[in-house]
């Protein structure tokens, strides 16, 4: 435990340091990050592929069922949110162990995520609707709200906040929401760039990724898309883990070792 920072003094968040540490941890443990995120990502990709394939099947002479299509897309979108949140629940623990030069404990990560699954799933969906509501007005409120609720999953898994994690995240992120938003935007841009480059290179080697991904039968492109999603989920999750750790350090004097010791 470190000394608690003087509450009257505003401590810089340190966007550059958080982003740099995110890169370092992600690339150091990229194989484990992909492993942890692959199954949730694969389920997500299969459901998306199947729903798109079946949604456009219509009986000759009948009109397209836009209502059914919308319901299917919403359901698949919610599953995607939960898949990403479950990955975050596992990867945040890996991030702390990596920062402390500890060995990965995959079974323990999975167990902690599974035991908190109801709160993780429900609150991830709730925050998604809140953020979407803000984004519908203009993009800036959406980014701000995303920053407000960015550490919901760590609050559940690390602190055991349960369904109080929304309030806990709002409290922790107070006074640092724009730096948090900036950190996440930088990470998202890097994820998008890497995904685009990998997709482009493999398209040159293996053909059309869109056609392969939309194939009704599993193929190499489906698994490649799942791996890309696992990278996106995992990279973002490392950033969220470090954002949470930085906020705990600034506001409560809690070190990364204290956070990781929760799972001993």
Secondary structure as UniProt FT lines:
FT   TURN            7..8
FT   HELIX           15..28
FT   HELIX           30..55
FT   TURN            60..61
FT   HELIX           66..99
FT   TURN            100..101
FT   HELIX           106..115
FT   HELIX           117..137
FT   HELIX           139..148
FT   TURN            149..151
FT   HELIX           152..159
FT   HELIX           162..164
FT   HELIX           165..173
FT   TURN            174..175
FT   HELIX           177..206
FT   HELIX           209..213
FT   HELIX           220..252
FT   HELIX           256..260
FT   HELIX           261..263
//
